[in-house]
Amino acid sequence: MLKYIEYTNNKGHKARISDGKESQFAFHDIDGVSAPDAAISTDSVAGYDGSTVTSASVYKRNIVLSFYIMGDVDKAKRDIYKTFQVKREGMLHYVSDAWDVEIPCYTEKCEIPPTKRPMIATVSLLCPEPYFRDVQSIIAEIQNITDNFYFPLVLPEEGIALGIINPYYSANIKNEGDVPLGMTVEFRVNGDVTKPKIINTKTLEYIEIDANLVAGDVVQICTVDKQKRVTLIRNGQEYNYFNYLTDGSTFLQLAEGDNEFQYLAESGGASLYMRLYYTPLYVGV
């Protein structure tokens, strides 16, 4: 069940729409939150039945909200026009029993008929990116240290190794969303490392950085569409390391479901640690 929708524009003005009796704005209707349409192009092949798909993409999303204006109408109308300013960017936050997601959008139209009773506002939002996304990103800590102690713990005089470093560590990352998506790969370095690399063990695609790294370095690789970049952070300074990608490197994507990744280095792999940051995407709510 839908709990509330909250829209925040890029100036920080907010409007929350819910079904509470004391709400300033109350639900009337919402359209455009189910799965969007796809554009599929085909081409006929001479001598063969049917056709061949040449391209497929998903259209932008259009969300239309309509809601009752409660309480002080004049004040409410002022708040609506201030928040839903046409052509202004904002974020729509959708919260229900099953979902806590958001989607960037632009206000396309805002109408409040002055004589209709009860008074209903209608807002049209255009979403260039068609997918809803989780409000919170997921951080996957991929450790290359295997625990080597158990309880009850008995410590001999000569001591024991509490963990074993594995320089060729692999882990499964699960994308619970509906579509493949980009991510941020973060290499953290605790010693001298040469040519760190992450490999998708199913597809054998990889990203490799042709560089010598030292303790304290952090390399961030963003594979999200329209945001692709490679950055080295050293002594608090950021450097563009895009040109340090080796030939054959691919901006890896997380497929739906399970993804198996392995990371290693030409040398110094035991001093390398990795995190993945990603935000699942959904076709509808």
C-alpha positions in Angstrom: 0.0 0.0 0.0 1.2 3.5 -0.9 2.2 5.5 2.2 3.2 8.8 0.7 4.9 10.5 -2.2 7.3 13.4 -1.6 8.7 15.7 -4.2 11.7 17.9 -3.6 12.9 20.4 -6.2 16.6 21.5 -6.7 16.1 24.5 -4.4 15.0 22.3 -1.5 11.3 23.1 -1.5 9.2 20.0 -0.7 5.6 18.8 -1.0 4.4 15.5 0.6 1.2 13.8 -0.7 -0.4 11.2 1.5 -3.8 9.9 2.6 -3.7 11.2 6.1 -6.6 13.4 7.2 -4.3 16.1 8.5 -2.2 16.3 5.3 -2.0 19.5 3.3 -2.2 17.4 0.2 -4.1 14.1 -0.1 -4.0 11.4 -2.9 -6.4 11.5 -5.7 -4.6 9.6 -8.5 -1.2 8.7 -9.8 -0.3 7.5 -13.3 3.0 6.5 -14.9 4.6 4.4 -12.2 4.2 1.0 -13.9 6.8 -0.4 -16.3 7.5 2.1 -19.2 7.1 1.3 -22.9 10.0 0.2 -25.0 11.0 1.4 -28.5 12.0 -1.7 -30.6 13.2 -1.2 -34.2 13.1 -4.1 -36.6 14.3 -4.8 -40.2 13.1 -7.3 -42.7 15.5 -9.8 -44.2 14.9 -10.8 -47.8 14.0 -14.4 -48.2 13.2 -15.0 -44.5 10.0 -14.9 -42.5 9.6 -12.3 -39.8 12.1 -9.6 -39.1 15.3 -8.9 -37.1 15.5 -6.6 -34.1 18.1 -3.8 -34.9 17.8 -1.8 -31.6 15.8 -1.7 -28.4 15.5 1.1 -25.8 13.1 2.3 -23.1 11.2 5.5 -23.5 11.4 8.3 -20.9 8.8 8.1 -18.2 6.0 10.6 -17.6 4.4 10.6 -14.1 1.1 12.5 -13.5 0.1 13.3 -10.0 -3.3 14.6 -9.0 -4.1 15.4 -5.4 -6.6 17.2 -3.2 -5.7 20.6 -1.7 -6.7 20.5 2.0 -6.9 23.3 4.6 -5.8 26.8 3.7 -6.2 26.8 -0.1 -4.3 30.0 -0.8 -1.3 29.0 1.2 -1.4 25.5 -0.3 -1.5 26.8 -3.8 1.5 29.1 -3.1 3.4 26.0 -1.8 2.5 24.0 -4.8 3.6 26.7 -7.3 6.8 27.2 -5.3 7.7 23.5 -5.3 6.4 22.3 -8.7 8.0 25.1 -10.8 7.9 24.2 -14.5 11.2 23.1 -16.1 12.8 22.8 -12.7 14.6 19.6 -11.7 13.6 17.6 -8.7 13.4 14.2 -7.0 10.3 12.1 -6.5 10.4 9.8 -3.5 7.9 7.0 -3.5 7.3 5.1 -0.2 4.9 2.1 0.2 4.9 -1.1 2.2 7.1 -2.7 -0.5 9.1 0.2 -1.9 11.4 3.0 -0.8 12.6 4.4 -4.1 13.2 7.6 -5.9 13.4 9.0 -9.5 14.9 12.2 -10.8 12.4 14.3 -12.8 11.5 17.7 -14.2 8.2 19.5 -13.7 6.5 19.7 -17.1 3.1 21.1 -16.1 1.3 22.2 -12.9 -2.4 23.0 -13.1 -4.9 24.0 -10.4 -8.4 24.7 -11.7 -9.6 27.8 -9.7 -13.4 27.0 -9.6 -13.5 23.2 -9.2 -14.5 21.8 -5.8 -13.0 20.0 -4.2 -9.9 21.7 -5.5 -7.5 19.2 -7.2 -4.0 20.0 -8.4 -2.5 18.1 -11.3 1.3 17.9 -11.9 3.1 16.3 -14.8 6.6 15.1 -14.2 9.0 14.1 -17.0 11.7 11.5 -16.0 14.5 11.3 -18.7 15.9 8.3 -16.8 13.0 5.8 -16.8 14.0 3.6 -13.9 13.2 4.0 -10.2 16.2 3.5 -7.9 16.7 2.5 -4.3 17.1 5.5 -2.0 20.1 3.9 -0.3 23.1 2.6 -2.3 24.5 -0.8 -1.4 28.1 -1.1 -0.3 29.7 -4.5 -0.8 32.9 -4.9 1.3 35.0 -7.5 -0.5 37.7 -8.7 1.9 40.7 -10.8 0.9 41.2 -12.0 4.5 39.8 -15.4 5.6 39.1 -15.7 9.3 41.3 -18.3 11.0 40.0 -18.4 14.6 37.1 -20.0 16.2 35.3 -19.9 19.6 36.1 -21.1 22.2 39.5 -19.5 21.4 42.7 -21.0 22.9 45.9 -19.0 22.3 49.1 -21.0 22.4 52.3 -19.3 23.6 53.6 -19.0 20.0 50.4 -17.4 18.9 48.1 -18.1 15.9 47.3 -16.4 12.7 43.9 -14.7 13.1 43.4 -14.4 9.3 44.9 -15.6 6.0 45.5 -13.2 3.2 44.3 -14.4 -0.2 45.7 -12.2 -3.0 43.2 -13.7 -5.6 39.9 -13.2 -3.9 36.5 -13.6 -5.5 33.0 -12.8 -4.3 29.4 -13.0 -5.4 27.5 -9.6 -5.8 23.8 -9.9 -6.2 21.8 -7.3 -8.2 18.3 -7.4 -6.8 17.1 -4.9 -9.4 15.3 -5.5 -12.7 18.0 -4.2 -15.2 21.8 -4.3 -15.5 23.5 -1.3 -14.0 26.8 0.4 -13.5 28.7 0.6 -10.2 31.7 2.3 -8.6 34.7 0.0 -8.0 37.0 1.2 -5.3 40.5 -0.1 -4.8 42.1 0.7 -1.5 45.8 0.2 -1.2 47.8 -0.6 2.0 51.2 -1.2 0.3 53.0 -1.2 -3.0 50.6 -2.6 -5.7 51.1 -2.9 -9.5 48.3 -3.1 -12.0 45.2 -3.8 -10.0 42.5 -5.7 -11.8 38.9 -6.8 -11.4 37.4 -9.6 -13.5 33.9 -10.9 -14.1 34.6 -14.6 -13.9 31.4 -15.5 -15.9 32.0 -13.2 -18.9 35.8 -12.8 -18.4 35.4 -9.0 -18.9 37.8 -7.0 -16.8 39.0 -3.6 -15.7 42.7 -3.1 -15.2 44.7 0.0 -14.2 48.3 0.2 -15.6 49.8 2.0 -12.7 52.0 1.6 -9.7 50.2 2.4 -6.5 51.4 3.1 -3.0 50.0 2.8 0.5 47.1 5.2 1.1 46.1 5.4 -2.6 42.5 5.0 -3.5 41.3 4.3 -7.1 37.7 4.8 -7.9 36.2 3.5 -11.2 32.7 4.5 -12.0 30.9 2.4 -14.7 27.5 4.1 -14.5 26.2 5.3 -17.9 27.0 9.0 -18.6 29.2 9.1 -15.5 32.1 6.9 -16.5 35.4 8.0 -15.0 38.6 6.7 -13.3 40.0 8.7 -10.4 43.1 8.3 -8.3 43.0 9.9 -4.8 46.5 10.4 -3.4 47.4 12.5 -0.4 44.0 14.2 -0.6 44.4 15.2 -4.3 42.3 13.8 -7.1 43.8 12.9 -10.5 42.1 11.8 -13.7 43.4 8.2 -14.4 41.1 7.4 -17.4 44.2 7.1 -19.6 45.6 4.4 -17.3 43.0 1.8 -18.3 44.7 -1.0 -20.1 43.7 -2.1 -23.6 40.7 -4.5 -23.4 39.3 -3.0 -20.2 35.5 -2.8 -20.1 33.3 -0.7 -17.9 31.8 -3.7 -16.1 28.0 -3.8 -15.4 26.1 -5.7 -12.8 23.7 -8.1 -14.5 20.4 -9.0 -12.9 21.0 -11.6 -10.2 24.3 -13.1 -9.3 27.7 -11.7 -10.4 31.0 -13.3 -9.6 34.0 -11.0 -9.4 37.6 -11.6 -8.7 40.3 -9.0 -8.0 44.0 -9.3 -8.1 47.2 -7.5 -9.1 50.4 -8.1 -11.0 52.2 -7.6 -7.8 51.2 -6.7 -4.2 47.8 -8.3 -4.4 47.9 -8.9 -0.6 47.9 -5.1 0.0 44.8 -4.6 -2.1 41.2 -4.3 -0.8 38.0 -3.6 -2.8 34.6 -2.1 -2.3 31.6 -2.0 -4.7 28.9 0.7 -4.6 25.7 0.2 -6.6 22.1 1.3 -6.6 19.5 -1.3 -7.9 17.1 -0.1 -10.6 13.4 -1.0 -11.0 11.1 -0.8 -14.1 8.1 0.1 -12.0 6.5 0.2 -8.6 
